[in-house]
Structure formats: structure tokens, C-alpha cells
Amino acid sequence: MRTPDARLRELESELASLRARMRVLVDGSPLGIFFDDAQDKCVFVNTTFCEMMELSEAEALGDGWARTVHAEDLPGLLRERARAVSEGAALFRAEYRYVCPSGRTGWVEEQTRPVHGAGGELLGYVGTLAEITARKNEEALLARHSEELEERVRERTAELSGMNVALEVLLRKRAEDREELERAVLANVRRRILPALERLEAACRGEAEPLAAEIRHGLQELTDPFRHRLSTACQDLTPAELRVADLIREGLSTKEIAARLGVGTSTVDTHRHGIRRKLGLDTRRANLRAYLLSLGAS
């Protein structure tokens, strides 16, 4: 029969063997492992932890581990740890930077869980450290690339906006120049060429009459840049209505149009009513000349 002392020695031997096996397992882990007591003071670190932080086990115990936490991250880490302990959180997780005695820096992810005894009493905390420097560097690189891309998009957007403004100015200036040239051509034709053509037509007889008619037709094509737009707006206008519409746009009165075309004023009025009806102006109190001018400027 074994004596109590023999039984105690046997149990101590089994415990030492168990501790040795656990140490092998813990030290072989790729994660840094640490144990804290119920007062959140470090009482054990594995070999991986010491290698990661470049500390000896003795240097890491107590609060010694904190010397490797980046100075800017340590206050927040301690504050969040204390909050988790006071709230009895089932898991505490944090990412923070470290600075080793050699000057090597990086990032780790810490996960800590409380350990309770059979009676529910708090025995301490077990935690792990995982090296995440590569992931954080990739995230930072991705963030820089994203910011550079956004900056390029902002620059290109501003560039395109400026080009659009410049293009709008150029197009507006081009339209204004076109209208100014059109007005100048029409004014010169009305003041100088048409009166001379009318005298020529009155004086022409025989073979010269077709030539005068051809000249007038050519002038009509030259001085009627809005004819196509007007025809598109209402394709039902007759050639006579198009001619009357042109003269109304020039600002001629009914009597002046009748004299220009060699017809009665009633005929001109009939054409006016036809133009208004076909343009949809017969039910509106709209100025016909103003509407025709708007077609020419559109």
C-alpha cells in the first residue's frame, strides 16, 4: 500500500509531466500566448511571444510587455482593456502597433478571454497575439491607391468641367458670330442688292428675265439660313408661305410684302393665317415675327 508521501510525489510527477507537455504545445504555437492573473498582470508568456516582442520571459511579466506597445497606441489599449475587465467581457480584441527594442515595428491583433474556475471564480485571462503587419501594410497600400485614384478622378472631373465650360463659351461665341454674320449679310442684301435687283428686273425684257430670276433665287438661298429649320418645324408650308415667312422675319409689313411680291395685301394676309395655323400659332397670342426669329436662332 502506497503511503501519502508516495502518492503526493506521484501526483507532483504527473503534474510536472503535464506542465512540460503543455509548455511544448504552447511554445510550439505560431501565436504569441500569454496568461494574466485576476488582477490583469502577466504571469506567463510563451517563446513565440518573446520572439515577436524581442523580450525575455522575465522582461515581459507583470506590465513589462507594455514597453513594446507603440506610445501612441498604449493609452487607448490600456483604457479598452480596463473597460473589458470591468464589464466582464467574454472576449477582448484589439489591433495595435508594436516597437521592439531593436527598432523593428509592426502590427499585432490581441484576443483575450477570461478563465473561470469550477465555482465560477475568475482565475485570470488567457490571450493570443497574431502578427498582422503584412495585412495592415496591404490595407494601407490599398488605401493610398484608393486615395490616389479618387484624387485623379477629382482632377479629371475638374479638368473636364473646365473644358465643358470652355466649350460652352466657344459654342456660344460661334453661334453669336454666325448670327452676327447672318444679320450683316441680310442687311447688306436688303439695302444694296435687292433694290438694285428690283430695278434690274423692271428693266429686263426677253432673254434677260430668266437671268434676273436666277439671281433672285440665288439670293434667297443665301439670305435664308433659317429656311431649313422653318421647313423642319412645319413641312406643310408652301413655297409662297416660306417666302412670306422670310419677309416677315426681315421685318417687312403686309403692304411692303405685297409690293415686294407683286400681290395684293389680302393674299399676304391669307399666307399669314396659313403660316400661323401650320405652326400652331392660330390659337395663341404669339408674335409671328418673334417666333420666326426664334427658329432662326435655334
C-alpha positions as CSV (number, residue, x, y, z in Angstrom):
1,M,0.0,0.0,0.0
2,R,1.3,3.4,-1.1
3,T,1.9,6.0,1.6
4,P,0.5,9.5,1.4
5,D,4.0,10.8,0.7
6,A,4.4,8.4,-2.2
7,R,1.0,9.4,-3.6
8,L,2.0,13.1,-3.3
9,R,5.2,12.5,-5.1
10,E,3.4,10.6,-7.8
11,L,0.9,13.5,-8.3
12,E,3.7,16.0,-8.4
13,S,5.5,14.0,-11.1
14,E,2.3,13.7,-13.2
15,L,1.8,17.5,-12.8
16,A,5.3,18.2,-13.8
17,S,4.9,15.9,-16.9
18,L,1.6,17.7,-17.8
19,R,3.3,21.1,-17.4
20,A,6.2,20.0,-19.6
21,R,3.8,18.7,-22.3
22,M,1.7,21.9,-22.2
23,R,4.9,24.0,-22.4
24,V,5.9,22.1,-25.6
25,L,2.5,22.7,-27.1
26,V,2.3,26.4,-26.1
27,D,5.8,27.2,-27.2
28,G,5.3,25.5,-30.5
29,S,2.3,27.7,-31.3
30,P,2.7,30.2,-34.1
31,L,0.8,32.7,-32.0
32,G,2.2,34.6,-29.0
33,I,0.4,33.3,-25.9
34,F,0.2,34.9,-22.5
35,F,-1.6,34.3,-19.2
36,D,-2.6,37.2,-16.9
37,D,-3.8,36.8,-13.3
38,A,-7.1,38.0,-11.9
39,Q,-5.5,41.5,-11.5
40,D,-4.6,41.5,-15.2
41,K,-0.9,41.2,-14.5
42,C,1.1,39.0,-16.9
43,V,2.3,35.8,-15.3
44,F,3.3,33.7,-18.3
45,V,4.4,34.2,-22.0
46,N,5.4,31.6,-24.5
47,T,8.5,31.5,-26.6
48,T,6.7,32.9,-29.7
49,F,5.6,35.9,-27.7
50,C,9.1,36.6,-26.5
51,E,10.5,36.3,-30.1
52,M,7.8,38.6,-31.5
53,M,8.4,41.3,-29.0
54,E,12.1,40.7,-28.5
55,L,11.7,40.3,-24.8
56,S,12.8,37.7,-22.3
57,E,10.1,36.0,-20.3
58,A,11.2,37.9,-17.2
59,E,11.1,41.2,-19.1
60,A,7.5,40.5,-20.3
61,L,6.0,39.6,-17.0
62,G,3.9,42.0,-14.9
63,D,3.5,45.1,-17.0
64,G,6.8,44.7,-18.8
65,W,5.1,43.7,-22.0
66,A,3.7,47.2,-22.3
67,R,7.1,48.7,-23.1
68,T,6.8,47.3,-26.7
69,V,3.4,48.8,-27.4
70,H,3.6,51.9,-29.6
71,A,3.4,55.0,-27.4
72,E,0.5,56.4,-29.4
73,D,-1.5,53.2,-29.1
74,L,-0.7,52.2,-25.4
75,P,-3.2,54.6,-23.7
76,G,-6.1,53.5,-25.8
77,L,-5.2,49.8,-25.4
78,L,-5.0,50.1,-21.6
79,R,-8.2,52.0,-21.4
80,E,-10.1,49.5,-23.5
81,R,-8.6,46.6,-21.6
82,A,-9.7,48.0,-18.3
83,R,-13.2,48.6,-19.7
84,A,-13.4,45.0,-20.9
85,V,-12.3,43.7,-17.5
86,S,-14.8,45.9,-15.6
87,E,-17.6,44.8,-17.8
88,G,-16.7,41.1,-17.7
89,A,-16.5,40.9,-21.5
90,A,-16.3,37.4,-22.9
91,L,-13.8,38.5,-25.5
92,F,-11.4,41.5,-25.8
93,R,-10.0,42.2,-29.2
94,A,-7.6,45.0,-30.3
95,E,-5.2,45.8,-33.1
96,Y,-2.2,47.9,-32.2
97,R,1.4,48.7,-33.2
98,Y,4.5,47.5,-31.5
99,V,8.0,48.8,-31.4
100,C,10.7,46.2,-30.5
101,P,14.0,47.1,-28.6
102,S,15.8,46.7,-32.0
103,G,13.6,49.3,-33.6
104,R,11.6,46.8,-35.6
105,T,7.9,47.8,-35.8
106,G,4.7,46.1,-36.9
107,W,1.1,45.3,-36.0
108,V,-0.5,42.6,-33.9
109,E,-4.0,41.5,-33.1
110,E,-4.7,40.6,-29.5
111,Q,-7.6,38.4,-28.4
112,T,-8.1,37.8,-24.6
113,R,-10.7,35.7,-22.8
114,P,-11.3,35.4,-19.1
115,V,-10.7,32.0,-17.4
116,H,-13.1,30.9,-14.6
117,G,-12.8,28.1,-12.0
118,A,-15.2,25.3,-11.3
119,G,-17.1,27.5,-8.9
120,G,-17.3,30.4,-11.4
121,E,-14.5,32.5,-9.7
122,L,-12.2,34.5,-12.0
123,L,-8.8,32.8,-12.3
124,G,-7.2,35.1,-14.8
125,Y,-7.0,35.7,-18.6
126,V,-5.5,33.8,-21.5
127,G,-4.6,35.8,-24.6
128,T,-3.0,35.4,-28.0
129,L,-1.0,37.8,-30.2
130,A,-1.1,37.3,-34.0
131,E,1.3,39.1,-36.4
132,I,-0.8,41.2,-38.9
133,T,1.8,43.6,-40.2
134,A,1.5,42.2,-43.8
135,R,-2.3,42.7,-43.8
136,K,-2.1,46.2,-42.3
137,N,0.6,47.1,-44.9
138,E,-1.7,45.8,-47.7
139,E,-4.6,47.8,-46.3
140,A,-2.5,51.0,-46.1
141,L,-1.3,50.4,-49.7
142,L,-4.8,49.9,-50.9
143,A,-6.0,53.0,-49.0
144,R,-3.2,55.0,-50.7
145,H,-4.1,53.7,-54.1
146,S,-7.8,54.4,-53.5
147,E,-7.0,58.0,-52.4
148,E,-4.7,58.5,-55.4
149,L,-7.4,57.2,-57.7
150,E,-10.0,59.4,-56.1
151,E,-7.6,62.4,-56.5
152,R,-7.1,61.6,-60.1
153,V,-10.9,61.3,-60.6
154,R,-11.3,64.7,-58.9
155,E,-8.6,66.2,-61.1
156,R,-10.1,64.7,-64.3
157,T,-13.6,65.8,-63.3
158,A,-12.4,69.4,-62.7
159,E,-10.5,69.3,-65.9
160,L,-13.5,68.1,-67.9
161,S,-15.7,70.6,-66.1
162,G,-13.3,73.4,-67.2
163,M,-13.2,72.0,-70.8
164,N,-17.0,71.9,-70.8
165,V,-17.2,75.5,-69.7
166,A,-14.7,76.5,-72.3
167,L,-16.6,74.5,-75.0
168,E,-19.8,76.1,-74.0
169,V,-18.2,79.6,-74.3
170,L,-16.8,78.7,-77.7
171,L,-20.1,77.3,-79.0
172,R,-22.0,80.3,-77.7
173,K,-19.4,82.6,-79.3
174,R,-19.7,80.7,-82.5
175,A,-23.5,80.9,-82.5
176,E,-23.2,84.7,-81.8
177,D,-20.7,85.1,-84.6
178,R,-22.9,83.2,-87.0
179,E,-26.0,85.2,-86.1
180,E,-24.0,88.5,-86.4
181,L,-22.7,87.4,-89.9
182,E,-26.2,86.4,-90.9
183,R,-27.6,89.7,-89.8
184,A,-24.8,91.6,-91.7
185,V,-25.4,89.6,-94.9
186,L,-29.1,90.1,-94.7
187,A,-28.8,93.8,-94.0
188,N,-26.4,94.3,-97.0
189,V,-28.6,92.3,-99.3
190,R,-31.7,94.3,-98.3
191,R,-30.0,97.7,-98.5
192,R,-27.9,97.3,-101.6
193,I,-28.5,94.2,-103.7
194,L,-32.3,93.7,-103.6
195,P,-33.1,97.3,-104.6
196,A,-30.7,97.0,-107.5
197,L,-32.1,93.6,-108.4
198,E,-35.6,95.0,-108.4
199,R,-34.6,97.8,-110.8
200,L,-32.8,95.3,-112.9
201,E,-35.9,93.1,-113.1
202,A,-38.1,96.1,-114.0
203,A,-35.7,97.0,-116.8
204,C,-35.1,93.4,-118.1
205,R,-37.0,92.1,-121.1
206,G,-36.8,89.0,-123.1
207,E,-33.8,86.7,-122.6
208,A,-32.6,88.7,-119.5
209,E,-35.6,87.9,-117.4
210,P,-34.6,84.3,-116.6
211,L,-31.2,85.5,-115.6
212,A,-32.6,88.0,-113.2
213,A,-34.9,85.3,-111.7
214,E,-31.9,83.1,-111.2
215,I,-30.1,85.8,-109.4
216,R,-33.1,86.4,-107.1
217,H,-33.3,82.6,-106.4
218,G,-29.6,82.5,-105.5
219,L,-30.0,85.5,-103.2
220,Q,-33.0,83.8,-101.5
221,E,-30.8,80.7,-100.8
222,L,-28.0,82.8,-99.5
223,T,-30.2,85.0,-97.3
224,D,-32.4,82.3,-95.9
225,P,-30.3,80.3,-93.4
226,F,-33.4,79.6,-91.3
227,R,-35.4,78.1,-94.2
228,H,-34.4,74.6,-93.4
229,R,-35.3,74.9,-89.7
230,L,-38.6,76.5,-90.6
231,S,-39.3,73.7,-93.1
232,T,-38.5,71.1,-90.4
233,A,-40.8,72.8,-87.9
234,C,-43.6,72.6,-90.4
235,Q,-43.1,70.7,-93.7
236,D,-46.5,71.7,-94.9
237,L,-45.6,75.3,-95.7
238,T,-45.8,76.1,-99.4
239,P,-43.0,77.9,-101.3
240,A,-45.1,81.1,-101.3
241,E,-45.7,80.8,-97.5
242,L,-41.9,80.2,-97.0
243,R,-41.2,83.4,-99.0
244,V,-43.7,85.4,-97.0
245,A,-42.3,83.9,-93.7
246,D,-38.9,85.1,-94.8
247,L,-40.1,88.6,-95.5
248,I,-42.0,88.7,-92.2
249,R,-38.8,87.7,-90.4
250,E,-36.9,90.5,-92.1
251,G,-39.4,92.9,-90.5
252,L,-41.5,93.9,-93.6
253,S,-45.1,95.0,-93.2
254,T,-48.0,93.4,-95.1
255,K,-48.1,96.3,-97.6
256,E,-44.3,96.0,-98.1
257,I,-44.5,92.3,-98.6
258,A,-47.3,92.7,-101.1
259,A,-45.3,95.3,-103.0
260,R,-42.2,93.1,-103.0
261,L,-44.1,90.1,-104.3
262,G,-46.4,91.9,-106.6
263,V,-49.6,90.6,-105.0
264,G,-52.5,92.1,-103.1
265,T,-52.4,92.6,-99.3
266,S,-55.3,90.1,-98.9
267,T,-53.1,87.4,-100.5
268,V,-50.4,88.2,-98.0
269,D,-52.9,88.1,-95.1
270,T,-54.1,84.7,-96.4
271,H,-50.5,83.5,-96.3
272,R,-50.0,84.9,-92.8
273,H,-53.0,83.0,-91.5
274,G,-51.8,79.8,-93.2
275,I,-48.4,80.1,-91.6
276,R,-49.8,80.7,-88.1
277,R,-52.1,77.8,-88.5
278,K,-49.5,75.4,-89.7
279,L,-47.0,76.5,-87.0
280,G,-49.7,76.0,-84.3
281,L,-49.9,79.8,-83.5
282,D,-53.5,80.3,-84.6
283,T,-54.8,79.7,-81.0
284,R,-52.1,81.6,-79.3
285,R,-51.5,85.3,-79.0
286,A,-47.9,85.0,-80.2
287,N,-46.0,87.4,-82.4
288,L,-45.3,85.7,-85.7
289,R,-42.1,87.5,-86.4
290,A,-40.7,86.8,-83.0
291,Y,-41.5,83.1,-83.4
292,L,-39.8,83.0,-86.8
293,L,-36.7,84.8,-85.4
294,S,-36.5,82.2,-82.6
295,L,-36.5,79.4,-85.2
296,G,-33.6,81.2,-87.0
297,A,-31.6,81.4,-83.7
298,S,-32.2,77.9,-82.5
